[in-house]
Amino acid sequence: MNVIYNSEQYSVVEFGVDDDCDALRFGGYEIMDKPAKREIFIAGALAELFRRDVKNLIVTEPSVEEIDDFLGNYDSFMSQPVAFH
């Protein structure tokens, strides 16, 4: 796993492709909304779309605010509370 983005609002962790694990066949991403203390894990086709959209966003050299706005599109899907171990 690799932290690919970290701001005051969001953190994104990328999980590499793992052919031995069906959930990570295409890799995956954990997106965490820090203030709301909730997260989502995306894998499969949604992870591929996320990866594509992130690559397109990076080309525009976005500000932190623009990246956070992009990640905010996933807020309505974040239902998993963050658990610290």
CYANA upper distance limits for C-alpha pairs under 8 A (distance plus 0.5 A):
  1 MET  CA     13 VAL  CA      6.95
  1 MET  CA     14 GLU  CA      5.97
  1 MET  CA     15 PHE  CA      4.96
  1 MET  CA     16 GLY  CA      6.84
  2 ASN  CA     13 VAL  CA      5.95
  2 ASN  CA     14 GLU  CA      5.65
  2 ASN  CA     15 PHE  CA      7.09
  3 VAL  CA     11 SER  CA      7.91
  3 VAL  CA     12 VAL  CA      6.41
  3 VAL  CA     13 VAL  CA      4.82
  3 VAL  CA     14 GLU  CA      6.72
  4 ILE  CA     11 SER  CA      8.35
  4 ILE  CA     12 VAL  CA      6.23
  4 ILE  CA     13 VAL  CA      6.25
  4 ILE  CA     14 GLU  CA      6.97
  5 TYR  CA     10 TYR  CA      8.01
  5 TYR  CA     11 SER  CA      5.94
  5 TYR  CA     12 VAL  CA      5.52
  5 TYR  CA     13 VAL  CA      7.68
  6 ASN  CA     10 TYR  CA      6.39
  6 ASN  CA     11 SER  CA      4.84
  6 ASN  CA     12 VAL  CA      6.99
  7 SER  CA     11 SER  CA      6.78
  7 SER  CA     64 VAL  CA      7.86
  7 SER  CA     68 ASP  CA      8.44
  8 GLU  CA     34 LYS  CA      7.70
  9 GLN  CA     33 ASP  CA      6.42
  9 GLN  CA     34 LYS  CA      5.96
  9 GLN  CA     35 PRO  CA      6.87
  9 GLN  CA     68 ASP  CA      7.43
 10 TYR  CA     31 ILE  CA      7.52
 10 TYR  CA     32 MET  CA      5.99
 10 TYR  CA     33 ASP  CA      5.32
 10 TYR  CA     34 LYS  CA      6.16
 10 TYR  CA     68 ASP  CA      7.26
 10 TYR  CA     71 LEU  CA      8.02
 11 SER  CA     31 ILE  CA      6.43
 11 SER  CA     32 MET  CA      5.70
 11 SER  CA     33 ASP  CA      7.39
 11 SER  CA     34 LYS  CA      7.78
 12 VAL  CA     29 TYR  CA      7.20
 12 VAL  CA     30 GLU  CA      6.14
 12 VAL  CA     31 ILE  CA      5.13
 12 VAL  CA     32 MET  CA      6.89
 13 VAL  CA     29 TYR  CA      6.07
 13 VAL  CA     30 GLU  CA      5.65
 13 VAL  CA     31 ILE  CA      7.18
 14 GLU  CA     27 GLY  CA      7.97
 14 GLU  CA     28 GLY  CA      6.45
 14 GLU  CA     29 TYR  CA      5.13
 14 GLU  CA     30 GLU  CA      7.14
 15 PHE  CA     24 LEU  CA      7.98
 15 PHE  CA     27 GLY  CA      5.92
 15 PHE  CA     28 GLY  CA      5.47
 15 PHE  CA     29 TYR  CA      6.40
 15 PHE  CA     30 GLU  CA      8.46
 16 GLY  CA     24 LEU  CA      7.69
 16 GLY  CA     26 PHE  CA      8.23
 16 GLY  CA     27 GLY  CA      5.17
 16 GLY  CA     28 GLY  CA      7.22
 17 VAL  CA     24 LEU  CA      5.94
 17 VAL  CA     25 ARG  CA      5.96
 17 VAL  CA     26 PHE  CA      5.74
 17 VAL  CA     27 GLY  CA      4.51
 17 VAL  CA     28 GLY  CA      8.02
 18 ASP  CA     22 ASP  CA      8.15
 18 ASP  CA     24 LEU  CA      5.71
 18 ASP  CA     25 ARG  CA      5.87
 18 ASP  CA     26 PHE  CA      7.94
 18 ASP  CA     27 GLY  CA      7.18
 19 ASP  CA     24 LEU  CA      7.48
 19 ASP  CA     25 ARG  CA      5.58
 20 ASP  CA     25 ARG  CA      8.03
 21 CYS  CA     25 ARG  CA      6.71
 23 ALA  CA     27 GLY  CA      8.18
 23 ALA  CA     28 GLY  CA      8.36
 23 ALA  CA     43 ALA  CA      6.80
 23 ALA  CA     44 GLY  CA      7.39
 24 LEU  CA     28 GLY  CA      6.40
 24 LEU  CA     43 ALA  CA      6.85
 24 LEU  CA     44 GLY  CA      7.52
 25 ARG  CA     44 GLY  CA      7.33
 26 PHE  CA     43 ALA  CA      7.24
 26 PHE  CA     44 GLY  CA      5.85
 26 PHE  CA     45 ALA  CA      8.12
 26 PHE  CA     47 ALA  CA      7.65
 26 PHE  CA     48 GLU  CA      7.49
 27 GLY  CA     43 ALA  CA      6.66
 27 GLY  CA     44 GLY  CA      7.50
 27 GLY  CA     47 ALA  CA      7.42
 28 GLY  CA     41 PHE  CA      7.52
 28 GLY  CA     42 ILE  CA      6.03
 28 GLY  CA     43 ALA  CA      4.79
 28 GLY  CA     44 GLY  CA      7.51
 28 GLY  CA     47 ALA  CA      5.98
 29 TYR  CA     41 PHE  CA      6.11
 29 TYR  CA     42 ILE  CA      5.79
 29 TYR  CA     43 ALA  CA      7.07
 29 TYR  CA     47 ALA  CA      7.04
 30 GLU  CA     39 GLU  CA      7.37
 30 GLU  CA     40 ILE  CA      6.18
 30 GLU  CA     41 PHE  CA      4.84
 30 GLU  CA     42 ILE  CA      6.92
 31 ILE  CA     39 GLU  CA      6.01
 31 ILE  CA     40 ILE  CA      5.94
 31 ILE  CA     41 PHE  CA      6.95
 31 ILE  CA     71 LEU  CA      8.37
 32 MET  CA     37 LYS  CA      7.70
 32 MET  CA     38 ARG  CA      6.40
 32 MET  CA     39 GLU  CA      4.72
 32 MET  CA     40 ILE  CA      7.13
 32 MET  CA     82 VAL  CA      8.21
 33 ASP  CA     37 LYS  CA      6.31
 33 ASP  CA     38 ARG  CA      6.03
 33 ASP  CA     39 GLU  CA      6.51
 33 ASP  CA     75 ASP  CA      8.06
 34 LYS  CA     38 ARG  CA      7.43
 37 LYS  CA     81 PRO  CA      6.42
 37 LYS  CA     82 VAL  CA      5.69
 38 ARG  CA     78 MET  CA      6.41
 38 ARG  CA     79 SER  CA      6.75
 38 ARG  CA     80 GLN  CA      5.90
 38 ARG  CA     81 PRO  CA      4.74
 38 ARG  CA     82 VAL  CA      5.40
 39 GLU  CA     78 MET  CA      5.43
 39 GLU  CA     79 SER  CA      7.02
 39 GLU  CA     80 GLN  CA      5.77
 39 GLU  CA     81 PRO  CA      6.72
 39 GLU  CA     82 VAL  CA      6.62
 40 ILE  CA     77 PHE  CA      7.27
 40 ILE  CA     78 MET  CA      5.38
 40 ILE  CA     79 SER  CA      7.37
 40 ILE  CA     80 GLN  CA      6.69
 42 ILE  CA     46 LEU  CA      6.66
 42 ILE  CA     47 ALA  CA      5.97
 43 ALA  CA     47 ALA  CA      5.07
 43 ALA  CA     48 GLU  CA      8.14
 44 GLY  CA     48 GLU  CA      6.97
 45 ALA  CA     49 LEU  CA      6.82
 46 LEU  CA     50 PHE  CA      6.59
 47 ALA  CA     51 ARG  CA      6.56
 48 GLU  CA     52 ARG  CA      6.75
 49 LEU  CA     53 ASP  CA      6.61
 50 PHE  CA     54 VAL  CA      6.54
 51 ARG  CA     55 LYS  CA      6.71
 52 ARG  CA     56 ASN  CA      6.80
 53 ASP  CA     57 LEU  CA      6.61
 54 VAL  CA     58 ILE  CA      6.59
 55 LYS  CA     59 VAL  CA      7.03
 56 ASN  CA     60 THR  CA      7.67
 57 LEU  CA     61 GLU  CA      7.65
 57 LEU  CA     62 PRO  CA      7.26
 57 LEU  CA     67 ILE  CA      8.36
 58 ILE  CA     62 PRO  CA      6.90
 62 PRO  CA     66 GLU  CA      6.14
 62 PRO  CA     67 ILE  CA      6.84
 63 SER  CA     67 ILE  CA      6.87
 64 VAL  CA     68 ASP  CA      6.59
 65 GLU  CA     69 ASP  CA      6.57
 66 GLU  CA     70 PHE  CA      6.71
 67 ILE  CA     71 LEU  CA      6.73
 68 ASP  CA     72 GLY  CA      6.50
 69 ASP  CA     73 ASN  CA      7.45
 71 LEU  CA     75 ASP  CA      7.86
 74 TYR  CA     78 MET  CA      7.14
